[in-house]
Amino acid sequence: MSVTLGLLSCLWVLSCLWVLSFLWLQVFKTEGSLPPKWRMPEVPPGATVADESMECASGGCWRTITLVPAAGQSPEDLAREMGLSEDLSLSPTLFDPASVYVGADPREGRLIVHVGYQ
């Protein structure tokens, strides 16, 4: 019985921590929080990361990744391959309890990817 009680207590504490982190991100997400890198789309083979930076404005902060497509591939084709033909809204997960915005813009032969909390 004490093992069951201990397990339930542990689950209750973990649940409370998850709810608190969710609330924290909802209230303070504009204060410099960035989604973890594992929420970013995977870069396909052949494409390379030319630059990665963090930018902030009045709407919050976001990660900007500049990708160079593989030889013979257009930025638009790279966006389609990465599933970024349209802006995405990624649902909260167990380990990142907030919605994530992912968008891409072809520019000057490169693909500019933006990732941030909504």
C-alpha positions as CSV (number, residue, x, y, z in Angstrom):
1,M,0.0,0.0,0.0
2,S,2.8,2.4,0.8
3,V,4.4,1.8,-2.6
4,T,1.0,2.6,-4.3
5,L,0.6,5.7,-2.2
6,G,4.2,6.8,-3.0
7,L,3.6,6.2,-6.8
8,L,0.4,8.2,-6.7
9,S,2.1,11.0,-4.8
10,C,4.9,11.1,-7.4
11,L,2.4,11.2,-10.3
12,W,0.4,13.9,-8.5
13,V,3.6,16.0,-8.1
14,L,4.6,15.5,-11.8
15,S,1.1,16.4,-12.9
16,C,1.2,19.6,-10.9
17,L,4.7,20.5,-12.3
18,W,3.4,19.9,-15.9
19,V,0.4,22.1,-15.3
20,L,2.5,24.8,-13.7
21,S,4.9,24.7,-16.7
22,F,2.0,25.0,-19.1
23,L,0.6,28.0,-17.2
24,W,4.0,29.6,-17.1
25,L,4.4,29.3,-20.8
26,Q,0.9,30.7,-21.4
27,V,1.5,33.7,-19.2
28,F,5.2,34.4,-19.9
29,K,5.9,32.9,-23.3
30,T,6.6,36.4,-24.7
31,E,9.4,36.9,-22.2
32,G,12.2,35.3,-24.2
33,S,11.1,31.6,-24.1
34,L,12.0,29.5,-27.2
35,P,10.7,26.1,-28.1
36,P,13.3,23.3,-27.6
37,K,15.3,22.5,-30.7
38,W,13.6,19.1,-31.0
39,R,10.4,20.9,-31.9
40,M,12.1,22.3,-35.1
41,P,11.5,20.4,-38.4
42,E,14.3,18.1,-39.4
43,V,16.7,19.3,-42.1
44,P,16.7,16.9,-45.0
45,P,20.0,15.4,-46.3
46,G,21.7,17.6,-48.8
47,A,20.3,20.9,-47.3
48,T,22.6,22.8,-45.0
49,V,22.1,25.2,-42.1
50,A,23.8,28.5,-43.2
51,D,22.7,30.5,-40.1
52,E,20.7,30.1,-36.9
53,S,19.7,33.0,-34.6
54,M,17.3,34.1,-32.0
55,E,15.2,37.2,-32.6
56,C,12.9,39.1,-30.3
57,A,10.2,41.7,-30.7
58,S,7.1,42.9,-28.9
59,G,5.3,39.6,-29.9
60,G,7.9,37.4,-28.2
61,C,11.0,35.5,-29.4
62,W,11.6,33.0,-32.1
63,R,14.4,31.0,-33.6
64,T,15.3,31.8,-37.2
65,I,17.1,29.1,-39.3
66,T,18.5,29.9,-42.7
67,L,18.8,26.8,-44.9
68,V,20.6,26.3,-48.2
69,P,18.8,23.8,-50.4
70,A,20.6,20.8,-51.9
71,A,22.2,21.4,-55.4
72,G,19.4,21.6,-58.0
73,Q,16.7,22.1,-55.4
74,S,14.7,25.3,-55.0
75,P,13.8,26.8,-51.6
76,E,10.1,26.1,-52.4
77,D,10.9,22.4,-53.0
78,L,12.8,22.3,-49.7
79,A,9.9,23.8,-47.9
80,R,7.5,21.2,-49.4
81,E,10.0,18.4,-48.5
82,M,10.0,19.6,-44.9
83,G,6.2,19.9,-44.8
84,L,6.4,23.7,-44.6
85,S,4.5,24.7,-47.7
86,E,2.1,26.3,-45.3
87,D,2.6,27.6,-41.7
88,L,2.2,25.0,-39.1
89,S,0.9,25.0,-35.6
90,L,2.3,22.2,-33.5
91,S,0.2,21.0,-30.6
92,P,1.6,21.0,-27.0
93,T,3.4,17.8,-26.0
94,L,4.1,16.2,-22.7
95,F,7.6,17.7,-22.5
96,D,6.8,21.1,-24.1
97,P,3.3,22.1,-23.0
98,A,2.7,25.0,-25.4
99,S,1.7,25.4,-29.1
100,V,4.6,26.1,-31.5
101,Y,4.4,28.1,-34.7
102,V,6.6,27.0,-37.6
103,G,6.7,29.0,-40.8
104,A,9.1,29.2,-43.8
105,D,9.8,31.9,-46.4
106,P,11.9,31.3,-49.6
107,R,14.3,34.3,-50.0
108,E,17.2,34.8,-52.3
109,G,17.8,31.1,-53.0
110,R,17.5,30.1,-49.3
111,L,14.7,29.0,-47.0
112,I,14.2,31.0,-43.9
113,V,12.5,29.0,-41.2
114,H,10.9,30.6,-38.1
115,V,10.0,28.7,-34.9
116,G,8.4,30.2,-31.9
117,Y,5.7,29.9,-29.3
118,Q,2.2,31.1,-30.4
